[in-house]
Amino acid sequence: MAPSLIADYKKVLSDFPDHDKREKIRVGYTVGSDFSVLRLTEWALTGSSYPYCLTVSVVGAPDNEWLQEIAIEMDASDNDEEEIIGYIRALVGAEPEDDDGIQIARFVYRDFLFRSQQGHHSGVQIKGAFVDPSKEKKGLARLVYGFLLNWHEHIISDDHQTVYGAKIWAVGMLKVGRVQVYDNIKSDFVDVLTEGGIGINGFKPWDAMMLKEAQLKHWNPMAISIDPSSQILAIISASDRHQYNGVTVFNRVVRRRLRVTR
């Protein structure tokens, strides 16, 4: 269950995942890199391949350019993120109960229980993601993973990743906080990720055995393991993030469905 690089992504999330029932768990807001105010809604799913889905929408979309200008002005005047979010939401007024039809991204994940020398830990493992192509280069996935640390103690990488997905961890998540490399067989952290897709002690978390050489061009010059990495995961913890982002406005406690990893 490792960050093995794959050529294509088979999980279709351009639409909300199939399910029998969904329940809203949490709602939060954060400010994107383009100064759009983003609404993040976490859903618990029943009768679905994925226990949880997080949806992202833009407050005031599709005509939110004027709101972005206000947010930029507020930021320049040293207003903090919470103040910007509160003011923009007040200007927009009542928002829809859900964000169906206006979602720009979806992330699915499951509960994940793992062990280390420090004891037992619980977090969520990312199992799939869809980001509107116009938003991909704006670091939206990185922003969302960082925000999820408000709600979950640990965020764990997917079992298999496209080069784009792997770069979120190898490059983007280093800006969010310390990313540890975890060996699921040894049940312990074995290194800390640094620039170049490699650990500070030289550990290489990603293999490319499912890719052709030509497909690696978007990953180069970052490190690749010549050995299978089927037991390796990347993990970022709330205690290791560089800064907090976003605010939570709704939080319904639900019983966690913890699953042992092996």
VENFENCOR-V223191 format. One record per run of one state. SS is the DSSP state (@ for helix, = for strand, . for the rest). FROM is the first residue (numbers start at 1). TO is the last residue. If there is no record, write none. Layout:
ss | from | to
SS | FROM | TO
SS | FROM | TO
This chain:
ss | from | to
. | 1 | 3
= | 4 | 6
. | 7 | 20
= | 21 | 31
. | 32 | 36
= | 37 | 46
. | 47 | 51
= | 52 | 58
. | 59 | 64
@ | 65 | 76
. | 77 | 80
@ | 81 | 92
. | 93 | 102
= | 103 | 116
. | 117 | 118
= | 119 | 131
. | 132 | 135
@ | 136 | 138
. | 139 | 139
@ | 140 | 148
. | 149 | 153
= | 154 | 156
. | 157 | 159
= | 160 | 162
@ | 163 | 170
. | 171 | 171
@ | 172 | 175
. | 176 | 176
= | 177 | 183
. | 184 | 187
= | 188 | 194
. | 195 | 197
= | 198 | 199
. | 200 | 206
= | 207 | 207
. | 208 | 212
@ | 213 | 218
. | 219 | 224
= | 225 | 225
. | 226 | 231
= | 232 | 241
. | 242 | 246
= | 247 | 251
. | 252 | 259
= | 260 | 260
. | 261 | 262
